[in-house]
Amino acid sequence: EAGVTQFPSHSVIEKGQTVTLRCDPISGHDNLYWYRRVMGKEIKFLLHFVKESKQDESGMPNNRFLAERTGGTYSTLKVQPAELEDSGVYFCASSQGTWDRTKETQYFGPGTRLLVL
Amino acid sequence: AQKVTQAQTEISVVEKEDVTLDCVYETRDTTYYLFWYKQPPSGELVFLIRRNSFDEQNEISGRYSWNFQKSTSSFNFTITASQVVDSAVYFCALALYGQNFVFGPGTRLSVLP
């Protein structure tokens, strides 16, 4: 079974440009999460999708960030316009979303390393 | 609000030594879930273990063991006979059911040959 995949693995852009990150969750996982780790600090939650709906977007830093999950499959996270402080590693995770709590584990992708110059 | 503390920023040990990584958590909820993830130099987060708050049994998996103590709100991770391949950043995380993770700041473990 394929794990969570993210594209691109690395992205270097200039301040003011737009970047779109993509996440493909594990097949059949209803829950999809975005996190980021900025400047070696804690990994911070950004938002949570349940299928195509945004369940919790309380971690989104500002309106320069837009996440979508059309059709409840893959998700994109767009940063427009990018600022220097957006540099970091963006992780995506997915979980099954079953009512069996013993199975509710988030599996993470490899992350996208974003550098804004 | 939930919080996870990993007081050890960096640890260095010599191969074959045992090492314990500390994790202390805070939550007012009685049902919660604790996790450890490993981030090797390649960058991905690798799931190691999940522990439910209602299951205080300690667990051993090969050279890895975890000590969960609700009385002290701790979920410590021990690597026995460490190896160079264990070098990584280790994250402890806390979650309520169906909610996002709260991560600790991570502990960077360096195992020297």
Contacts between the chains, C-beta under 8 A, distances in Angstrom:
chain1	res1	chain2	res2	distance
A	31	B	98	7.6
A	33	B	100	5.9
A	33	B	101	7.6
A	35	B	100	7.7
A	35	B	101	7.3
A	35	B	103	7.8
A	41	B	105	7.0
A	42	B	103	5.3
A	42	B	104	7.0
A	42	B	105	5.0
A	42	B	106	7.5
A	43	B	91	6.6
A	43	B	93	8.0
A	43	B	101	7.6
A	43	B	103	4.1
A	43	B	106	7.9
A	44	B	103	7.6
A	45	B	100	3.9
A	45	B	101	6.5
A	45	B	102	7.4
A	48	B	99	7.6
A	48	B	100	5.6
A	56	B	99	7.3
A	56	B	100	6.5
A	59	B	100	7.1
A	89	B	43	7.0
A	91	B	45	6.4
A	93	B	45	7.9
A	93	B	101	7.8
A	97	B	98	7.6
A	101	B	33	7.8
A	101	B	52	6.8
A	101	B	97	5.9
A	102	B	52	7.1
A	104	B	33	7.1
A	104	B	97	6.4
A	104	B	98	7.0
A	105	B	35	7.3
A	105	B	47	6.3
A	105	B	50	5.1
A	106	B	35	7.9
A	106	B	47	7.9
A	106	B	95	7.6
A	106	B	101	6.4
A	107	B	47	6.1
A	108	B	37	7.0
A	108	B	44	6.7
A	108	B	45	3.7
A	108	B	46	7.9
A	108	B	47	7.4
A	109	B	44	7.1
A	110	B	42	7.4
A	110	B	43	5.8
A	110	B	44	4.0
A	111	B	43	5.4
A	111	B	44	6.6
A	111	B	45	7.5
A	113	B	43	7.3
